[in-house]
Amino acid sequence: MESRSWKALPRQEVIRAVERTGPSRIPLVQAKWWGEGLREQYGDRLKAFRRFPEDAALLLIEPLNTGQMGLSWKTAAAGAHDSKCVIDDWRRLDEFIAKMPDPDKDPVFEELAQRAARARADDRYLLFGWWRLFFERPWGLRGMQNLMIDYYEAPEQVRRLHAALCDLYAGYIRRAVRELKPDGFWTSDDLGHQTAPMMSPAIFDELIKPYYVQVGKVLKQTGLHWWLHSCGDNTPLLPALIEAGVNVFHPVQKHTMDEKVVASEFGDRITFLAGIDVQHALREKSPGGVREEVRLLIDTFDRPDGGLCIAAGNGIVAGTPFENIEAFLDEALRYGEQHRARWQASRVAGVSAPYAAATHGG
């Protein structure tokens, strides 16, 4: 297949995809997500993928570096996120909250402002944010086992921590809007495991959703789209996430969520940053099989007015065949462009959406 270089979409075209107002092609966002060991495996060969665009610029910060808070007790200096426990006793919570940083004094914005200015000069859609919100971050502060028990034995302390985090997050978002002028807010909470959410929908609604709603209000007030990454089965939580204000959901993890059911039930209310399966499809299939998987994603999630962006489901890791990565990126652009053209042609011709969908399935 003839190689082709692609230009990044103008900012307004990504907005059209997110807001479902008819983009010219399907945006690629976090599609070139190089994960563990991939750079070491391929080195400079990865530069060959520069001909494929990333249609959004991403500015990430760490809003809460506990090692720089000057806490009066010793915390683990290293270790995996899942194994940490910073607030090992709820009696330490008052001091922890009192020593949380002031977003208006964070010097990281000086460097971010330069990158944001370049993105705006290039007419790029700009995302600002961080990993870990109201589930992943508290589990890193309390430890997973402690947090799950806290939901039942210390709910008021959980609420106090969430409220303090909410104030911190709102401060960073408002400063970013003033100084960086992003278009969207990117964050994460891995709310699901392989077969269900990590907590019951009732616990989510009681202890987590109220703070999602508060963040959603800040984002609505400041005019930012909300992009949420959450691995695992989030299907039972999607109505609450949509109600809270999430605009774009990633990745609809393969083998945990039913793509067709999710697209059918929620595709008119939320945009999907659909992620190709990096665990199996991208690593184990042939290039032709990867292209088929990409077409399936597009046929499933793309709607007449948009509502789809394409991503890697998570970081693309070592052991992934080089030609499979190329097949993924190339097919997302080629077939995505064709798909949008067919939708446009069907609309001009006055063909109904169900008929149009039936005539161009993968």
N, C-alpha and C positions, 0 to 999 in steps of 0.2 A: 504494500500500500504506500502510495506517495506520501512522503513526509511534508508537513505543513507547519508553518509558524502562525501562532494566533496572537491577537492583541487582547489585552485585558479590557474587560467591559468598562465603559464609563460608569461613574457612580450612579447615575439615574437608572441605568438598566438593572443594576442589582436591587435598587429600591423597587423597581417594577416587579421583580421576581418575588421579593419579600412581601410586598403589598398586594400581589396578585392583580397587576394591571397590565399584563402582556409584555414580558421582556422579549428581546430579539433572540436571545439564546439562553440556555440554562447556565447560570454562573457556577464556577468552580471556587469553592471556599474551603480552605484547609484540605485540599486534595493532595498537595505535596507535603504531607505531614510525615517527615522522616523520623521514624521511631528508633528504638534501641538497636544499636549495632549496624544500622543501614549505611551510615556514612563511612564507618570503618570497613564495611564490606566492599562498597563501590567507589568510594573516594571521589575523584574528579569526574568519574563517569556520570554522576548525578547531574553535572552541568548540562548534559544533553537534554534534560527535561526543562531547561529554561525556555524552550520554545512553546511550552504550555503555560498559560497564565495562571496566576492566583488573582481572582477577581475582587478580593478584599484585602486590605492591609490590616494587620493585627498588632495592636500595642498592648502588651501584657505587663502587669505589675504584680507585686506581692504586697497586699495592703496590711498584712499583720506578721511582721518578722519577730517572733517571740524572743529570739536570741538578742534583740536590741532593745528590749523593753525595760531592762533594769529591774527585773523581778527579784524579790528578796530571797527566793528559794532556787535551788539548783534544778534545772530541767535537762532532759536528754539533749546533748549537743548534736547528736547524729542519730541515724536510724531511719527506717522506712516510715512513711506517713502512717501506715496502719498500726505501727508498733509504738507510736509516741503517746505520752500522757503528760501534758504540760500542767494542767490544772488537776493535780492528783488529789486535792481535797477541796470541796466546794467552799470551805471557809477562806480560801485564797481568792475567791471570785471578786470581792470588792477591790482588792489591790490590782488584780488583773485588769479590771475595767478601768480603774483610775489611771493606769499606765498605758492604755491603748494609745496609738499614735494619733496626731492631729493631721488629717489629710491636707490641710492648707499649708503645712510646713514640710511636706515631703519633697526633697530635692529631686526626686526621679522625674518630675515633670519638666525640668529644664531640658533633659535629653529627649524626652518624649515629644516635646514641642517641635523640635527639629524634624523628627520623623513624621509627625503629623503634617507639618507644613509641606514636606515633599509629597506626601500622599495627596494632599489637596491640590498641589500644583499639577500632579499627574491625573487629576479627576478620578481618584480612586475612592471606592467605598471604604470607610474607616471604622474598624472595630476597636473598642477599648474595653479592658476588663481584666479578669484574673480567674484562676482555677479555685474552686471550692467555695461554697456559699453557706447554706444552713444545715447541711448534713455532713458533707465531707470535712468541712473545717472543724465543727464541733467534735467529730470523731477523732480528728488529729489532736485536738486539745484535751479531750477526756479519755481517749482510747475507745475502740469499738465496743468492747464488752461493757465497759462502764456506761457508755452512752445509751446502749440498749436498755440497761437497767434503769438509768436516769429517767427515761421516758415514763416509767411507772413509779419510781420511788422519789424522784426529785424534779417533777415537772416545772415547779416554780423557778428553780435555779436554771433549768434549761431555757425558760422564757426570758429570764434576766440576761443570760448570755446572748440569746438571739436578738434581744432588743438592742444590746450594746453593739453587736455586730451590724445590725441594721443601720444604726446611726453612723457607724464608721463607713459602711458601704455608700450610704447616701452622700456623705461628705466627699468621698472620692469621685462619685459619679458627677456631682454638681461642679466640682473643680474641673474635671475633665471636659465637661460641656463648655465651661467658660474659657478654658485655655487651649484645648485640643480640637474642639468642635467635631467629635465623632458622629457617625451615623447610627451606630449600634453598640450594644453592651454585650460582651461575651463572658459567660461564666459556666460553672459546672457544679453538679451534684450527682454522683453516681447513686441514684435512688433505687435502682433495681439490681436484683441478682438474676440468675438464669431463668427462673420460672415465675417470679413475682417481685413486687417491690420489697425493699429491705424492711419496711415497716408497714403496718396496716394502713389503709386509706384513712381510717378513723384517727390514728395517731398523727398521720401527716396533716390532716385537716385541723387537728387541735393544736399541735405544737410547732408546725413548720409553715403551713400555708399562710397564717396571718402575716408572717414576715416576708414571704414571697409577695403577698398582696401589697405590703408597704413599699417594697422595692419596685413593684410594677407601677405604683402610683408615681414614684419619683421619675421613672423612665417615661411614663406618659406625659408628665409635666414638662420634662426636658426634651421630648420629641425623639427619643432613642428607641430603636427596635431592640427587643430582648432576644438574644440567642442563647439557648441552654443546651449544653452537652450533658447527657445522662445515660450511662451504660445500663444494660440489663433490661428487664421487662418493666416498662413504665406505663403500660396500657391502662391499668386501673387509675393511674394518677393524671393522665392527660387532661380529663375535664377540669380538674382543679388547677393544673398548670396553665391551661388556656384562660380560665377565669381570672387567674392572678395576673395575666398579661404577657405570658411568654408568646413571642411572635414566631420564633424559629426553633425547631426541635431537632437535635442531632443525637445519635446516629440512626435510630430505629434498628437496634442491633439484631443482626441476622440470627435466627434460631432461638431468639427470646421473644421477639414481637412479630406478629403476623402482618407483613407489609400490606397485603391487600385489605385486610380488615381495618388496619389503622388508617390507610389512605381513604378508604370509603367512609369511615365514621367521622374522621376529623379533618380531612383535607380541605373542607370549605371554611375552616376556622383557624387553621395554623399552617404555616409553611414548614416544609421538611428540608433539612440539610441532610439528605439521605447518604449514609456512609456505606461504601462497598465493604463487604466482609473481608477484613484483613487477616482473620484467623485461619480461614480455610479457602475461600474462593480465590483470593489474590495469591496465596502461597501454593495452592495445590492444583488449581485448574490449569489447562492450557491457555495460551493467549486467546484462542477462539472462545473458550469457555468463560474467560474474564469478560470479553466483549458481550457475550450473551447475558452475563450477570448485570452488566451496565445497562443494557437495553431493557432488562426486566425492571430495574429500578426506575428508569425513565418512563416506561409504559405504565408503571404502577402509580407514580407520584405526580408526574407532570399533568397539569390541568389546563384547560383552554386559556386561562388568564395567568398562568404561572404557578407559583406556590412550591417550587422546587429549586434547590441548589444541590450540587454534588460534592461529596467529600470522601476522604478516607474514613472508615468507621472508627479508627483510632490510629495510632502511629503505625506506619508501615515498617516492619521490623526486618532484621537480617534473616536471610533464608528465603526472602521473596524474590522470585526470578525477575531479572531486570526487564525482560521482554513483557512480563505481565504488568508491571507498572506502566510501561509505555502503552500497552493495549488499553489499560484502564483510562488513562488520561486522554488518549487519542479518541477512544469510542465515546467518552463522555462529551467531548466537544463535537465530534462529527455527528453522532446520532442525536445529540441534544439539539444541535442546530437544525437538523432535518425535522426533528419532532416539532420544534417551535414553528418551522415553516409550514408544516402540514396543518397544525392548529390554525395558523393564520389563514391559510388557504380555505380551510373548512368554514371559518367564520365569514370570510368574504363571500363564499358561495352560499352561505346560509344553511350549511349542513348542521344538524343537531349534534351536540356533544357526544351522546351515546353512540351515534352512528360513526362519527369521526374516530372515536376511540376504538371501535370494532374494526375499522379499516386499516389501522396502522399498528396493531399490536406486534410485539417482538417475536 
